[in-house]
Amino acid sequence: MTETVPAFTGARLLDETVTALSDRAPAILAAAAGHLRGIRLGLHFNDGSHATLTVRHSRIVVDRDRCPDPDVEVTFDTRAMNLLFDLQRPPVDQVLTDSLDVRGSRDDTLAVWRAFTLLSQRAAGLRSMQELWGAYREQAPRLWGSATPAAREPAADPVDWTALDFLARRSPEDAPAPPALIGGTTVTAPRLLWDGRTSTDWSLEDTVQDADLMETMVRCRARTNEEIERLLPDREPRAELYDLMRSYPARQGKGLRPTLTIAACAAFGGRPDDAVRAAAALELFHNGFLVHDDIADESTHRRGLPTMHEEHGLGLAVNVGDGMNLLAVDAVLSNLETLGLVRTLGLIHEAVHMCRESIEGQAMELGWIRHETVPATDDAYFTMSTKKTGWYTCISPCRIGAVCAGVTDPAVLSRFDEAFRLIGIAFQIQDDILNLVGDEALYGKEPLGDLLEGKRTVMLIHLFRTARTYERPRLLDILRRRRTDKTQQDAEELLAAMRRHGSIEYATELADRLAAEGIDRFEEDLRIIPENEGKAVLRQIAHYVTSRPL
């Protein structure tokens, strides 16, 4: 009788683990990728599934297929999955006879072992990882022993899953969650999200629960949204103004700006709560800009829903954007009551600078479109992107968070600038790539919207730089058409040309290089900040750019 292959295969488990870590612990994933770089790892599971692990642009890529020519090949039965999660003891103490077979050169095999040891030491403490691997274990309790003793099936040779059982005892599911970065203290919060250099054994910890970047961002975003609700006036005209002002902030973005603001404040020893109102002001500025940008770009969708002007008309949309910017100014000024005059003046200066940079960047991009020109170099895009989105997305949130903690020295604040300039450009290039090749449901904008709007992205600049002479008139003819005159077929034609000339691959490699340079500058320029939870969160966000899937 043929045994049925379980739906939750080893290959699927590995794939979902890597995907989750790209959101929850990207710095750890990037460090593991550093060990695996250049190695093709083939994995075989006795449930009949296979997986190939490679590193592409600092990302670990899982292909659920057999590797034709691996550098390192690992074959293991279901019992040996214990070792893959655990890796806290020597293999001889963990693996049953004939459970594991590893083939490859000594250096490559050791590199693979180092990568998975790092992942186990830091990722095993994430509750989401424990739940994921626990679900895999529960489909075959006969092999391990169920997490619930009453549900365990008798086995001739039972094997406990040491790591999961240990973690369940140290951090039971019904235990209260440890304080998060926001609303708690940096002393009592979960273990740091890694300091970028060393990794500690979770078996030495009294309690085991690692901080989770995704959960941290969700909490910071939620706390900031609560503050925005408090700032919104409870008066008329509700339907035509104040209710509409709730629309864009409620469309659940990543929470990047609030998290950077709150984390930077905590990194300099400030109280996280002191940065919440400034974070709310940033979100109001940001969403006000988005409403106006969508009008200027003639966009139809924002975060999966119709844009403000598409749903409610141009007049109301312009007014709502103005209202959010006004409310943001009021929110900055209201910090006088809690942060005092000096820090509030610092916040005003940072907010004005941020707005000026954003407006100048928008003017540059709209000017290229109006004059039907495509910049000749990437540097022009770097300048525009930094001004239009880099300052209010990455640089200003960090500087504003530091001001909330009492830092007003320009020399100290400027230490954020170069690292997050590079990271911000890389992040924007990736967003531009996702608009071309990403999942619309995840990206939340209309497919190929940037091509329909004529945005001068790195891919477009590269295309016009590399296209043959006879191709350019046709490409320029499509590009100069108004948004309302372009068709989806026109956008597809531009995309096909980009694929033909390698523009998307070029942009992907460029974004990866810029992100890596930004991370190097982060470690160098922000060495003045001691290792604490706030800095750990900043580091994770920096690495998020290198690890998120494209």
C-alpha positions in Angstrom: 0.0 0.0 0.0 1.4 3.4 -1.0 1.8 5.9 1.8 0.0 9.2 1.2 2.4 12.2 1.1 1.3 14.7 3.8 0.1 18.1 2.6 2.6 19.8 4.9 5.8 18.6 3.4 9.3 19.3 4.5 9.9 21.4 1.4 6.8 23.5 2.1 7.9 24.0 5.7 11.3 25.2 4.7 9.8 27.6 2.1 7.3 29.1 4.6 10.0 29.5 7.2 12.2 31.5 4.9 9.3 33.6 3.7 8.3 34.4 7.3 11.8 35.3 8.4 12.1 37.8 5.6 9.4 39.8 7.4 10.0 38.9 11.0 13.8 38.7 11.3 15.4 40.0 8.1 18.8 40.7 9.6 19.2 37.1 10.7 18.1 35.9 7.3 20.6 38.2 5.6 23.4 36.9 7.9 22.5 33.3 7.0 22.5 34.2 3.3 26.0 35.6 3.8 27.2 32.1 4.8 25.3 30.4 2.0 26.3 32.8 -0.8 27.5 30.9 -3.9 26.4 27.5 -2.6 23.6 25.4 -4.2 22.0 23.4 -1.4 19.9 20.4 -2.3 17.5 19.0 0.3 15.6 15.8 0.2 12.9 14.7 2.6 11.5 11.2 3.1 8.0 12.5 2.4 9.0 12.7 -1.2 9.5 16.4 -1.4 12.7 18.2 -2.4 14.0 21.8 -2.2 16.8 23.8 -3.5 18.3 26.7 -1.5 20.3 29.4 -3.3 21.2 33.0 -2.4 20.2 35.7 -4.9 20.8 39.4 -4.1 21.2 38.7 -0.3 18.0 36.8 -0.3 17.6 33.1 0.4 15.5 31.6 -2.4 13.7 28.3 -2.0 12.7 26.3 -5.0 10.5 23.3 -4.2 12.2 21.1 -6.7 15.1 18.8 -6.9 18.5 20.4 -7.3 20.2 19.0 -10.5 23.8 19.7 -9.4 24.1 20.7 -5.8 27.3 21.9 -4.0 26.0 20.4 -0.8 23.3 17.7 -0.6 21.4 16.8 2.5 19.1 13.8 2.7 17.2 13.2 5.9 14.1 11.5 7.2 11.3 13.1 9.1 13.0 12.5 12.5 16.0 14.5 11.4 13.9 17.6 11.0 14.4 17.9 14.7 18.0 18.8 14.0 17.2 21.4 11.4 15.1 23.4 13.9 17.2 22.7 17.0 21.0 22.6 16.2 21.8 23.4 19.8 23.8 20.2 20.5 26.4 18.2 18.5 24.7 16.1 15.7 25.8 12.9 17.3 23.6 13.7 20.3 20.6 14.7 18.3 20.3 12.6 15.1 19.2 9.0 15.1 21.3 6.4 13.2 20.9 6.7 9.4 18.6 9.7 9.7 21.0 12.2 8.1 23.2 12.1 5.1 25.3 15.2 4.1 27.5 15.3 1.0 29.7 18.1 -0.2 33.1 19.8 0.3 34.2 20.4 3.8 34.1 24.3 3.4 30.7 24.3 1.8 29.2 21.9 4.4 30.5 23.9 7.3 29.1 27.1 5.7 25.7 25.4 5.5 25.9 24.3 9.1 26.9 27.8 10.2 23.9 29.3 8.4 21.4 26.9 9.9 22.9 27.2 13.4 22.5 31.0 13.2 18.8 30.6 12.1 18.1 28.2 14.9 19.7 30.3 17.6 17.8 33.4 16.7 14.7 32.4 14.8 13.7 29.6 17.2 12.7 32.2 19.8 10.1 33.7 17.5 6.6 32.6 18.5 5.5 32.4 14.8 8.4 30.0 14.1 7.4 27.8 17.0 3.8 27.7 15.8 4.8 26.9 12.2 7.1 24.1 13.1 4.7 22.9 15.8 2.0 22.5 13.2 4.4 20.4 11.1 5.2 18.2 14.1 1.6 17.7 15.0 0.8 16.0 11.7 3.0 13.1 12.8 2.9 12.9 16.6 3.8 9.2 16.5 7.3 10.2 15.6 7.8 13.0 18.1 5.2 12.9 20.8 2.5 15.5 20.6 2.9 18.9 22.3 -0.3 17.8 24.2 0.7 14.8 26.3 -2.9 13.3 26.1 -2.8 13.3 22.4 0.5 11.4 22.1 0.4 8.2 20.2 2.5 5.3 21.5 5.6 4.6 19.5 8.2 1.8 19.6 11.0 4.3 19.5 9.6 7.8 20.5 11.7 10.9 19.9 11.0 14.2 21.6 11.4 17.4 19.7 13.8 18.8 22.1 13.8 22.4 20.9 10.0 22.8 20.7 9.3 21.2 24.0 12.0 23.3 25.7 10.6 26.5 24.2 7.0 25.6 25.1 8.1 25.2 28.7 10.1 28.5 28.7 7.4 30.5 26.9 4.0 28.7 27.1 1.3 29.8 24.7 -1.0 31.1 27.4 1.8 33.2 29.0 1.3 37.0 28.8 3.2 38.5 25.9 6.3 40.4 27.1 6.1 44.2 26.7 6.7 45.4 23.2 9.0 48.3 22.2 6.1 50.7 22.3 4.5 51.1 25.8 7.2 49.0 27.5 10.8 49.4 28.4 13.9 48.3 26.6 14.9 46.3 29.6 11.9 44.0 30.0 11.1 43.5 26.3 11.9 40.3 24.4 15.4 39.4 23.4 17.0 41.8 20.9 16.4 41.2 17.3 20.2 40.5 17.0 23.1 43.0 17.2 24.5 42.2 13.8 27.5 40.4 15.1 26.9 37.6 17.6 24.3 35.0 18.2 23.5 33.4 21.6 22.2 30.0 22.4 18.5 30.1 23.4 19.1 27.1 25.8 20.9 29.6 28.1 18.0 32.0 28.4 15.6 32.0 31.4 12.8 33.0 29.1 12.8 32.5 25.3 10.9 34.9 23.1 12.7 36.9 20.5 11.4 40.2 19.3 9.6 40.0 16.0 9.9 42.8 13.5 6.5 42.3 12.0 4.8 42.3 15.4 6.8 45.4 16.4 5.7 47.2 13.3 2.1 46.2 13.8 2.1 47.5 17.4 3.8 50.7 16.4 1.4 51.3 13.6 -1.6 50.5 15.8 -0.5 52.8 18.5 0.1 55.6 15.9 -3.3 55.1 14.4 -4.8 55.4 17.9 -3.1 58.7 18.2 -4.3 59.9 14.8 -7.9 59.1 15.9 -7.3 61.3 19.0 -6.0 64.1 16.8 -9.0 64.1 14.4 -11.6 66.6 15.4 -15.0 65.2 16.4 -17.1 67.8 14.6 -18.7 68.6 11.3 -18.2 68.4 8.4 -17.6 64.7 9.1 -18.8 63.0 5.8 -16.9 65.5 3.5 -13.7 65.9 5.5 -12.9 64.2 8.8 -14.3 60.8 8.0 -12.4 60.9 4.7 -9.2 61.9 6.5 -9.3 58.5 8.2 -9.4 56.7 4.9 -5.8 56.4 3.8 -4.2 55.9 7.3 -6.7 53.1 7.9 -5.5 51.3 4.7 -2.9 49.5 6.8 0.5 50.1 5.2 3.7 48.5 6.5 4.1 50.8 9.5 7.6 51.6 8.5 7.7 55.3 9.4 6.1 55.0 12.9 8.4 52.1 13.7 11.5 54.0 12.6 10.4 57.1 14.6 9.6 55.1 17.8 12.7 52.9 17.5 15.1 55.9 17.0 13.7 57.5 20.1 14.2 54.3 22.1 17.7 53.9 20.6 18.8 57.2 22.1 17.3 56.3 25.5 14.0 58.2 25.1 10.6 56.9 26.2 8.9 55.3 23.2 5.6 57.0 24.1 7.3 60.4 23.6 7.6 59.7 19.9 4.0 58.6 19.2 2.6 62.0 18.5 5.4 62.8 16.2 4.9 59.5 14.4 1.2 60.3 14.0 2.2 63.7 12.5 4.5 62.0 10.0 1.7 59.6 9.0 -0.6 62.5 8.4 2.0 64.3 6.3 2.6 61.1 4.4 -1.0 60.4 3.7 -1.7 64.0 2.7 1.1 63.7 0.2 -0.3 60.4 -1.1 -3.7 61.9 -1.7 -2.2 64.8 -3.7 0.3 62.5 -5.5 -2.5 60.2 -6.6 -4.2 63.2 -8.2 -1.0 64.3 -9.9 -0.2 60.8 -11.2 -3.9 60.1 -12.1 -3.6 56.9 -10.1 -6.7 54.7 -9.8 -5.8 52.5 -6.7 -4.0 52.9 -3.5 -3.3 49.9 -1.2 -5.9 47.8 -3.0 -8.8 50.4 -2.9 -9.8 53.2 -5.2 -7.9 56.4 -4.7 -9.5 59.4 -2.9 -10.1 61.4 -6.1 -11.5 58.4 -8.0 -14.0 57.6 -5.2 -14.9 61.1 -4.0 -13.9 63.5 -6.8 -11.0 65.9 -7.2 -12.4 68.8 -5.1 -12.9 66.8 -1.9 -9.6 64.9 -2.4 -7.5 68.1 -2.7 -9.2 69.5 0.4 -8.7 66.2 2.4 -5.0 66.3 1.5 -4.8 69.9 2.6 -6.6 69.0 5.8 -4.2 66.2 6.7 -1.2 68.4 6.2 -2.8 71.1 8.4 -3.6 68.5 11.1 0.0 67.2 10.9 1.4 70.7 11.6 -1.0 71.0 14.6 0.2 67.6 15.9 3.8 68.7 15.8 3.1 71.9 17.7 1.1 70.0 20.3 4.3 68.4 21.5 5.0 71.6 23.4 2.9 70.2 26.3 4.9 67.0 26.7 8.3 67.5 25.1 8.9 71.2 25.9 10.0 74.1 23.7 13.5 73.0 22.6 12.5 69.5 21.3 9.3 70.9 19.7 11.4 73.5 17.9 13.6 70.7 16.7 10.6 68.8 15.4 9.3 71.8 13.6 12.6 72.3 11.9 12.8 68.6 10.9 9.2 68.6 9.6 9.7 71.7 7.5 12.9 70.3 6.0 11.1 67.0 5.2 8.2 68.7 3.5 10.6 71.0 1.4 12.6 67.9 0.2 9.4 66.1 -0.7 8.0 69.0 -2.7 11.2 69.5 -4.5 11.4 65.8 -5.4 7.9 65.8 -6.7 8.6 68.9 -8.8 11.7 67.1 -10.4 9.6 64.1 -11.4 6.7 66.1 -12.7 9.1 68.3 -14.6 10.6 65.2 -16.4 7.1 64.1 -17.4 5.9 67.6 -18.5 9.0 68.1 -20.7 8.9 64.6 -22.0 12.5 63.8 -21.0 14.1 60.8 -19.5 17.2 61.4 -17.3 20.4 60.1 -18.7 21.9 58.8 -15.5 20.8 56.9 -12.4 22.2 59.7 -10.2 19.3 62.0 -11.3 16.8 59.3 -10.1 18.7 58.9 -6.8 18.4 62.7 -6.1 14.7 62.8 -7.1 13.9 59.6 -5.1 15.7 60.8 -2.0 13.9 64.1 -2.1 10.5 62.8 -2.9 10.2 59.7 -0.7 13.6 59.0 1.0 13.4 61.9 3.4 9.8 61.3 4.7 10.0 57.5 4.5 13.4 56.8 6.0 15.7 59.7 7.0 13.2 62.1 8.7 11.5 59.5 10.8 14.8 58.5 12.3 15.9 62.1 12.9 12.5 63.0 14.3 12.6 60.0 16.7 16.0 61.1 17.9 14.7 64.7 18.5 11.9 63.2 20.6 14.6 61.6 22.8 16.3 65.0 23.2 18.9 64.8 20.5 19.2 68.2 18.7 22.9 68.2 17.7 23.0 68.4 13.9 26.2 66.4 13.8 24.5 63.5 15.6 21.2 63.7 13.6 23.1 63.7 10.3 24.5 60.3 11.1 21.3 58.8 9.9 21.4 60.6 6.6 23.7 58.6 4.3 22.8 55.1 5.6 19.1 55.7 5.2 19.5 57.7 2.0 21.0 54.5 0.4 18.4 52.3 2.1 15.6 54.6 1.0 16.7 54.6 -2.6 17.0 50.8 -2.6 13.5 50.5 -1.0 12.0 52.8 -3.7 13.7 50.9 -6.5 12.2 47.7 -5.1 8.8 49.2 -4.9 9.1 50.3 -8.5 10.1 46.7 -9.5 7.2 45.3 -7.5 4.8 47.5 -9.5 6.0 45.7 -12.6 6.4 42.1 -11.5 4.8 41.9 -8.0 1.6 40.4 -6.8 -1.1 43.0 -7.2 -2.9 41.7 -4.1 0.2 42.2 -2.0 1.4 45.4 -3.7 -2.0 47.1 -3.5 -1.7 49.2 -6.7 -2.9 48.8 -10.2 -0.6 46.5 -12.3 1.9 48.4 -14.3 0.6 51.7 -12.9 4.0 53.3 -13.0 4.3 52.7 -16.7 0.9 54.0 -17.3 1.7 57.1 -15.3 5.1 57.6 -17.1 7.2 57.4 -13.9 10.9 57.8 -14.6 12.1 54.7 -12.7 15.6 53.2 -12.8 14.2 50.5 -15.2 12.9 53.2 -17.6 16.1 55.2 -17.4 18.1 52.0 -18.1 15.8 51.0 -21.0 16.3 54.4 -22.7 20.0 54.2 -22.1 20.4 50.8 -23.6 17.6 50.7 -26.3 18.7 50.6 -29.9 18.3 53.8 -31.9 15.5 52.4 -34.0 13.5 51.4 -30.9 13.5 54.8 -29.1 11.0 56.7 -31.2 8.3 54.1 -30.5 9.2 53.9 -26.8 9.1 57.7 -26.5 5.8 57.9 -28.4 4.2 55.6 -25.8 5.8 57.4 -22.9 4.7 60.9 -23.9 1.0 59.9 -24.1 -1.3 61.2 -21.3 -2.3 58.7 -18.7 -5.8 58.6 -20.0 -4.6 57.8 -23.5 -2.4 54.9 -22.6 -3.7 51.4 -22.7 -2.6 48.3 -20.8 -1.2 47.0 -24.0 1.1 50.1 -24.2 2.4 49.3 -20.7 2.9 45.7 -21.6 5.0 46.8 -24.6 7.2 48.9 -22.4 7.6 46.0 -19.9 8.5 43.6 -22.7 11.2 46.1 -23.8 12.6 46.3 -20.3 12.7 42.5 -20.1 14.5 42.3 -23.4 17.2 44.8 -22.3 17.7 43.4 -18.8 16.4 46.5 -17.1 14.6 44.7 -14.3 17.6 42.6 -13.5 19.8 45.7 -13.6 17.5 47.5 -11.1 17.4 44.5 -8.8 21.2 44.2 -8.6 21.4 48.0 -8.2 19.0 48.0 -5.3 20.8 45.1 -3.6 24.2 47.0 -3.9 22.7 50.2 -2.5 21.1 48.4 0.4 24.3 46.6 1.2 26.2 49.9 1.2 23.5 51.4 3.4 23.8 48.6 5.9 27.6 49.1 6.0 27.1 52.8 6.7 24.5 52.0 9.4 27.0 49.9 11.3 29.7 52.5 10.8 27.9 55.8 11.3 25.6 54.7 14.1 28.3 53.1 16.2 27.7 55.9 18.7 24.4 54.3 19.7 24.8 51.5 22.2 23.2 48.1 21.4 19.7 48.2 22.7 16.2 47.2 21.4 15.6 50.4 19.6 18.8 50.1 17.6 18.1 46.4 16.9 14.8 47.4 15.3 16.5 50.0 13.2 19.0 47.4 12.1 16.2 44.9 11.2 14.4 47.5 9.0 17.7 48.3 7.3 18.1 44.6 6.4 14.4 44.2 5.5 15.3 45.9 2.2 17.8 43.2 1.4 15.7 40.2 2.3 12.1 40.9 1.1 11.2 38.8 -1.9 11.0 40.4 -5.4 
